[in-house]
Amino acid sequence: MSRILIIDDDDQLRKSFHKLLLQEGHIIDSAASGEAGIVLIRQRPPDLVILDMRLPGMNGFETFKVIHEIEPKLPVIIMTAYGTTETAIEATKMGAFDYILKPFDIPDMLTVIGQAIEAGRFMRSPIDMNGAPDKANREAIIGRSVPMQEVYKAIGRVAPTEATVLIRGESGTGKELVARAVYQHSLRANKPFLVINCVAIPDSLLESELFGYEKGAFTGANHRRVGKLEQANGGTVFLDEIGDMPFSLQSKMLRLLQERSIERLGGRETIPVDVRIIAATNRNLETAIEAGRFREDLYYRLKVVTIWLPPLKERSGDIPLLSEYFLSRFFKELGMDCPGITPEAELLLASYPWPGNVRELANTIQKTVIFNRGAPLSADDISHAISEKSPATEDSDEKHDLLLRRILHHALMTSTGENIFDSIMDQVASIFISEALNLSGGNRSRAAKLLGLSRPTLHSKIEKYGLKIETSVKEGTKET
């Protein structure tokens, strides 16, 4: 739930905004003048301001400058009902999140409002590095493993510089959190921070979103529009999934990095832009370069400093810390005290391979918390949440690995504790030998070769485990 302040002298517009945004779940404050709006900002700081340009007393531009002085990270959407947008564009260059022409399309306005609230949260919400799991009210990069210590060192070294940063790692490893940590510890921390997901925006719209456009640049371009790169002037732009950026746009990004300038779509004016670029990808850029899908010169411009995020399977020692953090966070969101987690559930969490990395771990724990009735999370809770994954999302190796881990987990849970290791190894060996005999059609010699055992050793183990063999040897074939 976000608090939004509407500053507009049009009573009917304020009432319409109030009704619309209440339905969206927001808390609404309103003011009919810039002076009254500034008083409200000091009393009850909002998460977003929607500001009209033409106001009695202080005009919108003057009001915006005061707001920006009070809280430079507070996103402001500027509205104007007049043909010229030069003043609004100027305010946008100085730090306004966006500007909207009246009358506006309600779905488009709601989209911009959502983007602005998210951008404000990204700028103002601190990211704890190596944070304590009990700080569940704050977003944090959790981990004390050696690979994560290297990540913290890299953030600390690169953040105060102006270097372009390329963050690499599998999906779900936390690349966006690292980008925000770099921004928040940088010299541009009081300037804008905008996130552009190169996959989420259609290729046909990504260029205009980044670089803006001139009036008449294409059908429907009825006015000049400033792009996100200009909006973030002086600040930082995070280009997520840059490995999926259309090849046709990559030359314009290269020019930005080389010359610190851009051209709007349909324009010829060279516009200087001072932004720091942080990019992230889960793609193999080297392979993309060989295939002609990614520019090699852009690749080297981006990777001035590369931060590699390890997959969760390479930092499994951090799983207990991460689990504790997510448990506290999700129970707190439900307004409940955290009941904890059983040792059996902890064992299962630690043994599962987590192909979806930290994101999958978080989603699994959130699911178990939602359906939990206040009791400590059990192994059954975790197993049920994991088993609900679509089989189509797992490759065969992951399925076999998960099956084996569940067998081992069951054996551990049902063990009496005496000779536990030998007992579990016997159960696994029994399954292993049965599968080899099944594949060989009951032929012990072939099964022994599959298992790398001598035939007498295999025979003794069959006797030991009491295995029944169903022979399907073709007539005329003899065992040797």
C-alpha positions as CSV (number, residue, x, y, z in Angstrom):
1,M,0.0,0.0,0.0
2,S,1.5,3.3,-1.1
3,R,0.7,6.9,-0.1
4,I,0.1,9.2,-3.2
5,L,-0.2,13.0,-3.0
6,I,-2.3,14.8,-5.7
7,I,-1.5,18.5,-6.2
8,D,-4.0,20.1,-8.6
9,D,-6.4,23.0,-8.3
10,D,-9.1,21.1,-10.2
11,D,-11.5,19.8,-7.6
12,Q,-13.1,17.3,-9.9
13,L,-9.8,15.9,-11.0
14,R,-8.7,15.4,-7.5
15,K,-11.9,13.6,-6.6
16,S,-11.6,11.4,-9.7
17,F,-8.0,10.5,-8.8
18,H,-9.0,9.8,-5.2
19,K,-11.7,7.4,-6.3
20,L,-9.6,5.7,-8.9
21,L,-6.5,5.2,-6.7
22,L,-8.4,4.1,-3.6
23,Q,-9.8,1.3,-5.7
24,E,-6.2,0.3,-6.5
25,G,-5.4,0.1,-2.8
26,H,-3.5,3.3,-2.3
27,I,-3.7,6.0,0.5
28,I,-4.5,9.3,-1.1
29,D,-3.7,12.9,0.1
30,S,-4.6,15.9,-2.0
31,A,-3.8,19.6,-2.1
32,A,-5.2,22.5,-4.3
33,S,-1.9,24.4,-4.3
34,G,1.8,23.9,-4.3
35,E,2.2,25.5,-0.9
36,A,-0.4,23.2,0.6
37,G,1.2,20.2,-1.0
38,I,4.6,21.0,0.4
39,V,3.1,21.2,3.9
40,L,1.6,17.7,3.5
41,I,4.9,16.4,2.2
42,R,6.7,17.6,5.4
43,Q,3.9,16.2,7.6
44,R,3.2,12.8,5.9
45,P,5.9,12.0,3.3
46,P,4.2,10.3,0.4
47,D,5.6,7.5,-1.9
48,L,4.6,9.5,-5.0
49,V,3.5,13.0,-6.0
50,I,1.3,13.7,-9.0
51,L,1.7,17.4,-9.8
52,D,-0.1,19.8,-12.1
53,M,2.0,22.4,-13.8
54,R,-0.5,25.3,-13.7
55,L,-1.3,26.1,-10.1
56,P,-2.3,29.2,-8.1
57,G,0.5,30.8,-6.2
58,M,3.6,28.7,-6.7
59,N,3.5,27.1,-10.2
60,G,4.2,23.5,-10.8
61,F,7.8,24.0,-11.7
62,E,8.6,26.0,-8.6
63,T,6.7,23.4,-6.5
64,F,8.7,20.6,-8.1
65,K,12.1,22.3,-7.3
66,V,11.1,22.6,-3.6
67,I,9.9,19.0,-3.5
68,H,13.2,17.9,-5.1
69,E,15.1,19.8,-2.4
70,I,13.1,18.2,0.4
71,E,13.4,14.7,-0.9
72,P,15.4,14.2,-4.1
73,K,14.4,10.5,-4.3
74,L,10.6,11.2,-4.2
75,P,9.2,10.4,-7.6
76,V,7.1,13.1,-9.1
77,I,4.8,12.7,-12.1
78,I,4.0,16.0,-13.8
79,M,0.7,16.7,-15.6
80,T,0.0,19.5,-18.1
81,A,-3.1,20.3,-20.1
82,Y,-1.3,22.7,-22.6
83,G,0.1,22.1,-26.0
84,T,3.7,23.0,-25.2
85,T,5.5,20.5,-23.1
86,E,8.9,22.2,-22.9
87,T,8.5,23.2,-19.2
88,A,7.5,19.6,-18.3
89,I,10.4,18.2,-20.3
90,E,12.8,20.6,-18.5
91,A,11.5,19.4,-15.1
92,T,11.8,15.8,-16.2
93,K,15.5,16.4,-17.1
94,M,15.9,17.8,-13.6
95,G,14.6,14.7,-11.9
96,A,10.8,14.3,-12.4
97,F,9.9,10.7,-13.1
98,D,7.6,11.4,-16.0
99,Y,5.1,13.8,-17.5
100,I,1.6,13.2,-18.7
101,L,-0.5,15.2,-21.1
102,K,-4.2,15.9,-20.1
103,P,-6.5,14.3,-20.9
104,F,-4.8,11.0,-20.3
105,D,-5.6,7.4,-20.8
106,I,-6.4,5.9,-17.4
107,P,-4.7,2.5,-17.9
108,D,-1.6,4.2,-19.2
109,M,-1.6,6.5,-16.2
110,L,-2.0,3.6,-13.8
111,T,1.0,1.9,-15.5
112,V,3.2,5.0,-15.0
113,I,2.0,5.4,-11.4
114,G,3.0,1.8,-10.7
115,Q,6.4,2.3,-12.4
116,A,7.0,5.5,-10.4
117,I,6.2,3.8,-7.0
118,E,8.5,0.9,-7.8
119,A,11.3,3.3,-8.8
120,G,10.9,5.3,-5.6
121,R,11.0,2.1,-3.5
122,F,14.2,1.0,-5.3
123,M,15.8,4.3,-4.6
124,R,14.8,4.7,-1.0
125,S,14.8,1.1,0.3
126,P,18.2,0.3,1.6
127,I,19.8,-3.1,0.7
128,D,21.6,-4.7,3.5
129,M,24.7,-6.6,2.5
130,N,25.4,-9.7,4.5
131,G,22.4,-8.6,6.5
132,A,21.1,-10.4,9.6
133,P,18.2,-12.7,8.8
134,D,16.2,-11.2,11.6
135,K,16.0,-7.9,9.7
136,A,13.1,-9.2,7.7
137,N,11.6,-5.8,7.3
138,R,14.5,-4.8,5.0
139,E,15.6,-6.2,1.7
140,A,19.0,-7.8,2.0
141,I,21.6,-9.8,0.2
142,I,22.0,-12.8,2.6
143,G,25.0,-15.0,2.7
144,R,28.3,-15.5,4.5
145,S,29.8,-18.1,2.2
146,V,33.2,-17.5,0.5
147,P,31.6,-16.8,-3.0
148,M,29.2,-14.2,-1.4
149,Q,32.1,-12.5,0.4
150,E,33.7,-12.0,-3.0
151,V,30.5,-10.4,-4.2
152,Y,30.4,-7.9,-1.3
153,K,34.0,-7.0,-1.9
154,A,33.3,-6.3,-5.6
155,I,30.3,-4.1,-4.7
156,G,32.4,-2.1,-2.2
157,R,35.2,-1.6,-4.7
158,V,33.1,-0.6,-7.8
159,A,30.3,1.4,-6.2
160,P,32.2,4.6,-5.5
161,T,33.6,4.7,-9.0
162,E,32.0,5.7,-12.3
163,A,32.7,2.4,-14.0
164,T,30.1,0.6,-16.0
165,V,29.2,-2.7,-14.2
166,L,28.0,-6.0,-15.8
167,I,26.3,-8.4,-13.4
168,R,26.2,-12.0,-14.5
169,G,24.5,-15.1,-13.1
170,E,21.7,-17.5,-13.5
171,S,18.1,-16.4,-13.1
172,G,17.0,-16.0,-9.5
173,T,20.4,-15.3,-8.1
174,G,19.7,-11.7,-7.1
175,K,21.2,-9.5,-9.8
176,E,18.7,-6.7,-9.3
177,L,19.5,-6.5,-5.5
178,V,23.2,-6.2,-6.4
179,A,22.5,-3.5,-8.9
180,R,20.6,-1.5,-6.3
181,A,23.4,-2.0,-3.7
182,V,25.9,-0.6,-6.2
183,Y,23.7,2.4,-6.8
184,Q,23.0,3.0,-3.1
185,H,26.7,3.0,-2.2
186,S,27.7,5.2,-5.2
187,L,28.3,8.9,-5.5
188,R,25.0,9.1,-7.5
189,A,22.9,7.7,-4.6
190,N,20.8,10.9,-4.4
191,K,20.1,11.0,-8.1
192,P,17.5,8.9,-10.1
193,F,17.7,5.2,-10.4
194,L,15.7,3.7,-13.2
195,V,15.2,0.0,-14.1
196,I,14.6,-1.1,-17.7
197,N,13.9,-4.8,-18.3
198,C,14.9,-5.4,-21.9
199,V,12.7,-8.5,-22.1
200,A,9.5,-7.1,-20.6
201,I,9.3,-4.2,-23.1
202,P,8.4,-5.2,-26.7
203,D,11.3,-4.6,-29.2
204,S,9.2,-2.1,-31.1
205,L,8.8,0.1,-28.0
206,L,12.2,-0.4,-26.3
207,E,14.0,2.2,-28.4
208,S,11.4,5.0,-27.7
209,E,11.3,4.0,-24.0
210,L,15.1,4.4,-23.7
211,F,15.8,7.2,-26.1
212,G,12.5,9.1,-26.4
213,Y,11.1,10.5,-29.6
214,E,10.3,13.6,-31.5
215,K,6.8,14.7,-32.5
216,G,5.9,13.0,-35.8
217,A,8.6,10.3,-35.5
218,F,5.9,7.7,-36.0
219,T,2.2,7.3,-36.2
220,G,0.8,8.5,-32.8
221,A,3.8,10.5,-31.8
222,N,1.8,13.7,-31.2
223,H,4.4,15.4,-29.0
224,R,8.0,15.2,-28.1
225,R,8.8,12.6,-25.3
226,V,11.9,12.3,-23.2
227,G,13.2,8.8,-22.8
228,K,14.4,7.1,-19.6
229,L,18.0,7.8,-20.3
230,E,17.3,11.6,-20.3
231,Q,15.0,11.2,-17.3
232,A,17.9,9.6,-15.3
233,N,20.4,12.3,-16.2
234,G,22.9,12.5,-13.4
235,G,21.8,9.2,-12.0
236,T,21.9,5.5,-12.8
237,V,20.1,3.2,-15.3
238,F,19.9,-0.5,-14.7
239,L,19.5,-2.5,-17.9
240,D,18.2,-5.9,-16.8
241,E,18.5,-8.8,-19.3
242,I,20.7,-6.8,-21.6
243,G,21.6,-10.0,-23.4
244,D,18.1,-9.9,-25.0
245,M,18.4,-6.3,-26.2
246,P,17.6,-6.2,-30.0
247,F,20.8,-6.0,-32.1
248,S,19.5,-2.9,-33.9
249,L,19.5,-1.0,-30.5
250,Q,23.0,-2.1,-29.5
251,S,24.8,0.5,-31.6
252,K,22.8,3.3,-29.9
253,M,23.8,1.9,-26.5
254,L,27.4,1.8,-27.7
255,R,27.3,5.4,-28.7
256,L,25.9,6.3,-25.3
257,L,28.8,4.6,-23.5
258,Q,31.4,6.0,-25.9
259,E,30.2,9.5,-26.4
260,R,27.8,10.1,-23.5
261,S,25.2,11.3,-25.9
262,I,22.0,10.1,-27.6
263,E,19.5,11.0,-30.3
264,R,15.8,10.8,-29.8
265,L,13.9,8.6,-32.3
266,G,13.1,10.7,-35.3
267,G,15.4,13.5,-34.3
268,R,18.8,14.8,-35.4
269,E,19.8,16.7,-32.3
270,T,22.7,15.2,-30.3
271,I,21.7,15.3,-26.6
272,P,24.4,15.0,-23.9
273,V,23.4,12.5,-21.2
274,D,25.3,11.8,-18.0
275,V,24.2,8.4,-16.7
276,R,25.9,5.4,-15.2
277,I,25.0,2.1,-16.7
278,I,24.6,-1.1,-14.7
279,A,23.7,-4.1,-16.8
280,A,22.7,-7.7,-16.0
281,T,22.2,-10.9,-17.9
282,N,21.8,-14.6,-17.5
283,R,22.8,-15.2,-21.1
284,N,26.2,-16.4,-22.3
285,L,27.3,-13.3,-24.1
286,E,30.3,-14.9,-25.6
287,T,28.2,-17.4,-27.4
288,A,25.8,-14.6,-28.5
289,I,28.8,-12.7,-29.9
290,E,29.9,-15.8,-31.9
291,A,26.3,-16.2,-33.2
292,G,26.1,-12.6,-34.3
293,R,23.4,-11.7,-31.8
294,F,25.4,-9.4,-29.6
295,R,28.0,-6.7,-30.5
296,E,31.5,-7.5,-29.3
297,D,32.4,-3.8,-28.9
298,L,29.3,-3.2,-26.7
299,Y,30.3,-6.3,-24.7
300,Y,33.7,-4.9,-23.8
301,R,32.2,-1.5,-23.0
302,L,29.8,-3.1,-20.6
303,K,32.2,-5.4,-18.8
304,V,34.5,-2.7,-17.4
305,V,33.8,-4.5,-14.1
306,T,32.0,-7.8,-14.0
307,I,30.3,-9.1,-10.8
308,W,29.6,-12.9,-11.0
309,L,26.7,-14.1,-8.8
310,P,27.1,-17.8,-7.8
311,P,24.1,-20.2,-8.2
312,L,22.6,-21.4,-4.9
313,K,24.1,-24.9,-5.3
314,E,27.6,-23.3,-5.1
315,R,26.7,-21.6,-1.8
316,S,24.5,-24.2,-0.1
317,G,25.9,-23.2,3.3
318,D,23.9,-20.0,3.0
319,I,20.5,-21.9,2.7
320,P,19.8,-21.9,6.5
321,L,20.4,-18.2,6.7
322,L,18.3,-17.5,3.6
323,S,15.5,-19.8,4.9
324,E,15.4,-18.0,8.3
325,Y,15.3,-14.6,6.6
326,F,12.4,-15.6,4.2
327,L,10.5,-17.3,7.0
328,S,10.7,-14.2,9.2
329,R,9.8,-11.9,6.3
330,F,6.8,-13.8,5.0
331,F,5.3,-14.5,8.5
332,K,5.7,-10.9,9.3
333,E,3.8,-9.9,6.1
334,L,0.9,-12.1,7.4
335,G,1.0,-10.4,10.8
336,M,2.1,-13.7,12.5
337,D,4.9,-14.7,14.8
338,C,7.3,-17.0,13.1
339,P,6.8,-20.5,14.5
340,G,10.2,-21.7,13.2
341,I,11.1,-24.8,11.1
342,T,11.7,-28.4,12.1
343,P,15.2,-30.0,11.7
344,E,13.8,-32.4,9.1
345,A,12.6,-29.5,7.0
346,E,15.9,-27.7,7.3
347,L,17.6,-30.9,6.1
348,L,15.4,-31.1,3.1
349,L,15.9,-27.4,2.2
350,A,19.7,-27.9,2.4
351,S,19.7,-31.0,0.3
352,Y,17.4,-29.8,-2.6
353,P,19.4,-28.5,-5.6
354,W,17.3,-25.3,-6.2
355,P,17.6,-25.0,-10.0
356,G,15.7,-21.7,-9.7
357,N,18.2,-20.4,-7.1
358,V,17.3,-17.9,-4.4
359,R,14.1,-16.9,-6.1
360,E,12.8,-20.5,-6.1
361,L,13.8,-20.9,-2.4
362,A,11.9,-17.7,-1.5
363,N,8.8,-18.8,-3.5
364,T,8.8,-22.2,-2.0
365,I,9.0,-20.9,1.6
366,Q,6.3,-18.3,0.8
367,K,4.0,-21.0,-0.5
368,T,4.5,-23.1,2.7
369,V,4.0,-20.1,4.9
370,I,0.7,-19.1,3.2
371,F,-0.8,-22.6,3.7
372,N,0.8,-23.1,7.2
373,R,-1.6,-23.0,10.2
374,G,0.9,-21.5,12.6
375,A,2.8,-24.7,13.3
376,P,6.6,-25.0,12.6
377,L,7.2,-25.7,9.0
378,S,7.7,-29.4,8.4
379,A,9.5,-31.5,5.8
380,D,6.0,-32.5,4.5
381,D,5.2,-28.8,4.0
382,I,8.4,-28.3,2.0
383,S,8.1,-31.5,0.0
384,H,4.5,-30.6,-1.0
385,A,5.6,-27.2,-2.2
386,I,8.5,-28.5,-4.2
387,S,6.5,-31.4,-5.7
388,E,3.9,-28.9,-7.1
389,K,6.5,-27.6,-9.6
390,S,5.6,-28.5,-13.2
391,P,7.6,-31.5,-14.4
392,A,8.1,-29.7,-17.7
393,T,10.3,-27.2,-15.9
394,E,12.8,-29.8,-14.7
395,D,15.2,-31.7,-16.9
396,S,15.7,-35.4,-16.4
397,D,18.9,-35.1,-14.4
398,E,17.2,-32.8,-11.9
399,K,14.3,-35.2,-11.6
400,H,16.6,-38.1,-10.9
401,D,18.6,-36.1,-8.4
402,L,15.4,-34.9,-6.6
403,L,14.1,-38.5,-6.5
404,L,17.3,-39.8,-5.0
405,R,17.3,-37.0,-2.4
406,R,13.7,-37.8,-1.4
407,I,14.7,-41.5,-1.0
408,L,17.6,-40.5,1.2
409,H,15.4,-38.1,3.2
410,H,12.8,-40.8,3.8
411,A,15.4,-43.2,4.9
412,L,16.8,-40.7,7.4
413,M,13.4,-39.9,8.8
414,T,12.5,-43.5,9.3
415,S,15.8,-44.7,10.7
416,T,16.1,-45.8,14.3
417,G,19.4,-44.1,14.5
418,E,21.5,-47.3,14.9
419,N,24.0,-48.0,12.1
420,I,22.1,-45.2,10.1
421,F,24.8,-44.9,7.4
422,D,25.0,-48.6,6.6
423,S,21.2,-48.8,6.6
424,I,20.8,-46.0,4.1
425,M,23.5,-47.3,1.9
426,D,21.9,-50.7,1.8
427,Q,18.6,-49.2,0.8
428,V,20.2,-47.2,-2.0
429,A,22.2,-50.2,-3.1
430,S,19.1,-52.3,-3.2
431,I,17.3,-49.8,-5.5
432,F,20.4,-49.4,-7.6
433,I,20.8,-53.2,-8.2
434,S,17.1,-53.7,-8.9
435,E,17.3,-51.0,-11.6
436,A,20.3,-52.6,-13.2
437,L,18.6,-56.0,-13.2
438,N,15.5,-54.5,-14.7
439,L,17.5,-52.8,-17.5
440,S,19.4,-56.0,-18.2
441,G,16.2,-58.1,-18.4
442,G,17.3,-60.1,-15.4
443,N,20.6,-61.1,-16.9
444,R,23.0,-61.1,-13.9
445,S,26.2,-60.9,-16.0
446,R,24.9,-57.8,-17.9
447,A,23.7,-56.2,-14.7
448,A,27.1,-56.9,-13.1
449,K,28.8,-55.1,-16.0
450,L,26.4,-52.1,-15.7
451,L,27.2,-51.9,-12.0
452,G,31.0,-52.5,-12.3
453,L,30.8,-55.5,-10.0
454,S,31.9,-59.1,-10.4
455,R,29.2,-61.6,-10.9
456,P,29.8,-63.4,-7.5
457,T,29.7,-60.0,-5.7
458,L,26.4,-59.2,-7.4
459,H,25.0,-62.6,-6.5
460,S,25.9,-62.1,-2.9
461,K,24.2,-58.7,-2.8
462,I,21.1,-60.1,-4.4
463,E,21.0,-62.8,-1.7
464,K,21.7,-60.2,1.0
465,Y,18.9,-57.9,0.0
466,G,16.4,-60.7,-0.9
467,L,15.8,-59.3,-4.4
468,K,13.4,-61.2,-6.7
469,I,14.5,-61.3,-10.3
470,E,12.1,-61.5,-13.2
471,T,14.0,-63.0,-16.1
472,S,13.2,-61.8,-19.6
473,V,16.1,-63.5,-21.4
474,K,15.2,-64.5,-24.9
475,E,15.1,-68.1,-25.7
476,G,18.5,-69.5,-26.8
477,T,20.4,-66.8,-24.8
478,K,22.5,-68.2,-22.0
479,E,23.9,-66.5,-19.0
480,T,27.6,-66.6,-18.7
